[in-house]
Amino acid sequence: MTDQPSTGPKPGEQVVNALKLVADVAVLPGSGQLVEGKVREGVLYGLAGLTAKVISPLLGPLWWVPWVGVGLDSFSRSTAGKHLWELRQQPGSPASVSKETNVVEP
């Protein structure tokens, strides 16, 4: 076991992230982006969230899926800087191999 410091968020950052999660999923997607000053991205997520809200009655009992999906992606971009589908990619995975040179990026 090594004595390396934790790379996770500090307690204050955890509270801010929790508030962003609630705002992005329960209030309006893009709220976390707006708090960080990323107005353009926040407005785009807000519009995507409102669009999801408009089409949600067409989905019947799964009406909440698009809204929560957009909210979680907004939260992911706000905290990790990546979309949900980018979070699982690890260094050295096939997605991180450069197509031009076929060299694995570090």
N, C-alpha and C positions, 0 to 999 in steps of 0.2 A: 504494500500500500504506500503510495507516494503522498507527500504533503503539498499538493498543489491546491491553490485557492479555487473555490467554486466559481464556475463561469456563468451561473444562473443570475437572474435579476435580483437586485437588492430589495429589501423589504418595502421601501418607498416606491420602487418601480413596480412591485407586485400589486400594490394598492391601485396605482394608476392604471395598470393593465386590467385589473378586475373592473374598474369603472369604465374603461374603454369597451370591455366585453359586454357589459350590461347595456351601454349606450348603443353599440353597434347592432346587437341582436334584439334588444327590447324596444329601443326608441326609434332609431333610424340608422341604417347602414351608412357608413361614411363619417359618423360622428367622431370616431377616434382619429380619422385623418384631419378633420377640421380642427380638433384640439391641438394637433401637432403643427398646424399652419399649412398643411397641404390642401389648399382650398380646391384646386382643380380636381384632384383625385377624390376628395371628400364629396364634392358636388356630383361627380360621375357615379360614385357608389350610392349616393342618395337617390339619384335618378333611377339607377338600376333597382334599388330597393322599392321605390314607388311603383316601378313597372312590375316588379314581382308581386306587389300588393294588388295591383289591378288585375293581373292574370290569375291570381290565387283562387278565386271562386270557380274557375274552370277545372281545377284539380280535385275538387271534392274533399275527401277527408285528408288529403295530403296538401292542403292549402298552405301550410306553414313551411314546407320544404324550400321553395325558392327564397323566401324572406330570410330564413335562418342561414341558408347557403351563402347568400350575398353578405349578410352580416358577419358570418364567420370568416369569409374571405377578406372582408374589409379589416377585421380585427387582426388577421394574420399579416396582412400588408402593413398595418400600423405597428405591430410589435416586432415581427421578424423580418419585415421587408420583403417577404416572398408570398406568392399566392399559395393557396392550400395544396395544389397539386405539385408545387415545387418543394415542399417541406420534406418529403421522404427521400429526395435525391441525396445520396451520400457522395463524397469525393471518391473518384475511381469507378463510379457506376457508369453504365453505358451511356447515360444521358450527359455525362460530363466529359465524354471523349470528343476531342476536336475533330470535326469532319474533314477539315482541310489537310491536317497533318497526321491524323490518327494517333495523336499523342494524348495521353491522359493528363488532364490539368491537375496541378496539386491542390 
